[in-house]
């Protein structure tokens, strides 16, 4: 996975309307009253103003998979479910209704990934679920199992090639808790269950591997020092392009390069 970096702020008119609706929810005397408000504003999170702004934050890619709309239609997902929450044992709890119209709780997700995730949002054993109107800091400290694509925890999931495509795997050298979070995130989102997604990731992997082989074979192909050097420099430039933030499956490309390329290439591609 790749961390999504938010830049700028959402359209001010949408935010003002969202905050006004949230104030109504908080002032509602009971759950029945809240439901009326929620029903009245059903789908406000899909308003083109906020949806287009969120889509632009990650080059129109799904925040969970980096796939473009060719995999499935794109939805605005509530990272923390708004209605009810399903735990790993199948039990349910009340959802995060007060975050229904909070854009910071939104994730751009492919339909097939969003459908698989559904209401599942477990908390690590021994941790406490966040309470109404808690701060953003307390939300981050909640102990959520699911990896938030806006955090550095995205580094816990990598990719590898198999016979049928490219699949999400655990990153190397991570601790037991990190392994648990990565495993459950792959499972909850179904990151490996869509054959077409695996195949498209596989094509990206193979593209990068081919460029790496061009780099390795430069001397055997050309012999002339200048041409060898030019081929290697061009290979590095092509690999750099595959890991750009706005490229589809850039995290797959990064995994391939880090796992398959010579150390000199890795250093050149990811130079600071």
C-alpha distance (Angstrom), angle and dihedral (degrees) to the residues before:
residue distance angle dihedral
X1 . . .
X2 3.77 . .
X3 3.78 127.0 .
X4 3.80 113.8 -111.1
X5 3.80 111.9 -134.7
X6 3.79 116.7 -150.2
X7 3.79 115.1 -146.3
X8 3.77 126.3 -175.8
X9 3.79 124.5 -6.2
X10 3.82 133.1 -74.7
X11 3.82 121.7 -98.0
X12 3.81 106.0 -64.7
X13 3.81 94.9 -137.1
X14 3.81 92.0 55.6
X15 3.81 91.7 47.2
X16 3.80 91.7 50.4
X17 3.79 91.5 51.6
X18 3.81 91.4 46.1
X19 3.79 92.0 51.2
X20 3.81 90.8 49.6
X21 3.81 91.3 52.7
X22 3.81 90.6 47.3
X23 3.81 89.9 52.4
X24 3.81 88.7 54.4
X25 3.79 90.4 51.2
X26 3.77 92.7 50.3
X27 3.79 91.6 49.1
X28 3.81 93.5 49.3
X29 3.83 111.0 115.0
X30 3.82 96.9 -138.7
X31 3.79 146.5 -3.8
X32 3.82 93.1 -85.6
X33 3.79 90.8 56.7
X34 3.79 90.9 47.5
X35 3.78 90.7 51.8
X36 3.79 90.9 56.1
X37 3.80 90.2 53.3
X38 3.80 92.4 45.7
X39 3.80 92.0 49.0
X40 3.79 91.2 48.8
X41 3.80 91.5 54.7
X42 3.80 97.9 35.3
X43 3.80 109.8 153.8
X44 3.79 96.9 14.2
X45 3.81 86.4 130.1
X46 3.82 87.5 63.0
X47 3.80 92.5 57.8
X48 3.81 108.6 134.5
X49 3.81 91.6 -122.5
X50 3.80 95.1 63.5
X51 3.80 96.5 29.3
X52 3.80 93.9 54.6
X53 3.80 91.4 45.6
X54 3.80 92.0 50.8
X55 3.81 92.0 45.3
X56 3.79 89.4 54.4
X57 3.80 92.2 56.2
X58 3.82 92.1 72.2
X59 3.81 104.8 24.6
X60 3.82 93.7 -94.9
X61 3.81 91.7 -59.9
X62 3.81 128.4 136.6
X63 3.79 106.6 -99.5
X64 3.80 92.4 -139.0
X65 3.82 100.0 46.0
X66 3.83 107.6 15.6
X67 3.81 87.3 -128.5
X68 3.78 119.6 141.7
X69 3.81 123.3 -134.5
X70 3.79 91.3 -76.2
X71 3.81 88.9 85.4
X72 3.81 98.0 49.8
X73 3.82 139.7 -36.6
X74 3.80 114.4 -70.2
X75 3.82 120.9 -113.4
X76 3.79 134.6 -171.0
X77 3.81 101.3 -119.2
X78 3.80 127.5 -163.8
X79 3.81 102.9 -127.5
X80 3.81 88.8 -156.5
X81 3.83 104.2 40.6
X82 3.79 114.0 -111.9
X83 3.82 100.7 -151.1
X84 3.76 110.0 34.5
X85 3.79 136.8 -17.8
X86 3.79 126.5 -131.6
X87 3.79 119.1 -150.0
X88 3.79 126.6 -149.9
X89 3.81 90.7 -100.9
X90 3.80 90.9 57.3
X91 3.82 95.8 -105.9
X92 3.80 121.7 130.4
X93 3.80 135.0 -133.9
X94 3.79 134.6 -178.3
X95 3.78 113.9 -75.5
X96 3.77 131.7 -125.3
X97 3.80 95.7 -89.0
X98 3.81 92.8 161.8
X99 3.83 88.8 63.3
X100 3.81 94.0 53.2
X101 3.80 92.9 105.9
X102 3.81 98.3 28.6
X103 3.81 108.3 112.0
X104 3.80 90.5 -155.5
X105 3.81 86.6 70.3
X106 3.81 93.5 54.8
X107 3.79 126.7 103.5
X108 3.80 127.6 -175.7
X109 3.80 104.6 -127.3
X110 3.77 137.7 171.7
X111 3.80 112.8 -109.7
X112 3.81 95.2 -116.4
X113 3.81 91.6 49.9
X114 3.81 93.0 44.5
X115 3.81 91.7 49.2
X116 3.80 91.6 51.6
X117 3.81 92.4 48.5
X118 3.81 92.0 47.9
X119 3.84 110.4 147.9
X120 3.80 96.3 -22.7
X121 3.79 110.4 127.9
X122 3.82 112.6 141.8
X123 3.79 127.1 -175.7
X124 3.80 122.7 -137.4
X125 3.81 111.7 -97.2
X126 3.79 112.0 -89.5
X127 3.81 94.6 21.5
X128 3.81 125.8 110.0
X129 3.79 124.4 -119.7
X130 3.81 113.3 -120.8
X131 3.79 118.6 -94.6
X132 3.80 129.7 -132.8
X133 3.80 115.4 -67.1
X134 3.80 95.1 0.3
X135 3.80 117.3 157.7
X136 3.79 125.0 -90.9
X137 3.81 88.2 -109.6
X138 3.82 92.2 56.7
X139 3.79 89.8 48.3
X140 3.80 89.5 55.6
X141 3.81 90.0 49.3
X142 3.80 92.3 49.4
X143 3.80 95.5 104.2
X144 3.79 98.3 -120.3
X145 3.80 114.7 -177.0
X146 3.81 94.7 -150.4
X147 3.79 113.8 83.2
X148 3.80 112.7 -116.6
X149 3.83 109.9 -134.1
X150 3.81 88.8 -144.4
X151 3.82 92.0 64.9
X152 3.78 137.8 72.5
X153 3.81 88.3 -110.3
X154 3.81 86.7 89.1
X155 3.82 84.8 84.4
X156 3.82 88.4 73.5
X157 3.83 91.2 75.3
X158 3.78 121.6 65.2
X159 3.82 134.0 163.2
X160 3.78 139.4 -116.3
X161 3.81 136.6 -174.4
X162 3.80 120.8 -111.7
X163 3.80 133.1 172.7
X164 3.80 94.6 -81.5
X165 3.79 103.2 36.8
X166 3.77 139.4 -61.2
X167 3.80 122.1 -44.7
X168 3.78 136.9 -164.9
X169 3.81 112.3 -105.1
X170 3.78 137.9 172.1
X171 3.78 115.5 -80.8
X172 3.78 115.0 -114.9
X173 3.79 126.0 -98.5
X174 3.81 98.3 19.5
X175 3.79 125.9 141.1
X176 3.81 128.6 -110.3
X177 3.81 95.9 -93.0
X178 3.80 91.5 47.2
X179 3.80 89.8 50.0
X180 3.80 90.0 52.1
X181 3.81 92.4 51.0
X182 3.81 92.4 47.1
X183 3.81 94.0 46.7
X184 3.80 93.4 48.4
X185 3.80 93.1 44.9
X186 3.81 90.6 53.9
X187 3.81 88.9 47.5
X188 3.82 98.3 43.5
X189 3.80 93.8 47.6
X190 3.80 94.7 38.3
X191 3.78 91.1 -131.0
X192 3.81 92.6 170.8
X193 3.81 101.8 36.1
X194 3.83 98.7 83.4
X195 3.81 109.6 81.6
X196 3.78 94.2 -162.2
X197 3.79 90.8 53.2
X198 3.81 91.5 49.7
X199 3.80 90.5 48.9
X200 3.81 93.7 49.3
X201 3.79 90.4 49.5
X202 3.80 87.3 48.9
X203 3.79 90.9 56.4
X204 3.80 90.3 52.7
X205 3.81 90.2 49.4
X206 3.80 92.0 49.3
X207 3.81 91.1 47.7
X208 3.81 90.6 55.6
X209 3.80 92.7 43.3
X210 3.81 89.9 52.9
X211 3.79 91.0 53.0
X212 3.81 90.3 48.9
X213 3.80 89.4 52.4
X214 3.82 89.4 50.6
X215 3.80 87.7 55.6
X216 3.81 93.2 47.7
X217 3.80 93.0 46.9
X218 3.79 97.9 45.5
X219 3.82 95.7 105.5
X220 3.77 94.9 45.9
X221 3.82 91.2 48.9
X222 3.78 100.1 46.1
X223 3.78 113.0 13.7
X224 3.80 91.8 -169.8
X225 3.79 107.5 108.5
X226 3.80 95.3 -135.4
X227 3.80 93.1 51.2
X228 3.80 91.9 45.6
X229 3.78 90.6 52.6
X230 3.81 92.6 45.7
X231 3.82 92.2 50.0
X232 3.78 91.6 50.6
X233 3.78 93.2 47.8
X234 3.79 91.0 48.4
X235 3.82 90.4 49.5
X236 3.79 91.3 52.9
X237 3.82 90.8 48.3
X238 3.82 90.6 51.1
X239 3.80 91.3 49.2
X240 3.79 90.9 49.4
X241 3.80 88.6 55.3
X242 3.82 91.9 54.8
X243 3.81 93.1 58.2
X244 3.79 97.7 47.9
X245 3.80 113.9 128.7
X246 3.80 94.8 -113.6
X247 3.83 96.4 47.8
X248 3.81 118.8 106.5
X249 3.83 111.3 -107.4
X250 3.80 93.5 3.9
X251 3.82 89.0 154.8
X252 3.82 89.3 57.0
X253 3.78 89.3 52.1
X254 3.80 90.4 49.7
X255 3.81 91.6 50.7
X256 3.80 91.5 50.6
X257 3.79 93.3 48.6
X258 3.79 94.6 46.9
X259 3.80 92.4 47.3
X260 3.80 101.6 38.5
X261 3.81 110.2 24.0
X262 3.82 127.5 88.1
X263 3.80 114.6 -97.9
X264 3.79 91.1 -110.2
X265 3.81 90.3 57.5
X266 3.79 92.8 47.2
X267 3.79 90.1 51.8
X268 3.80 91.9 48.6
X269 3.81 95.9 46.8
X270 3.79 95.6 46.9
X271 3.80 99.1 34.9
X272 3.78 113.9 145.8
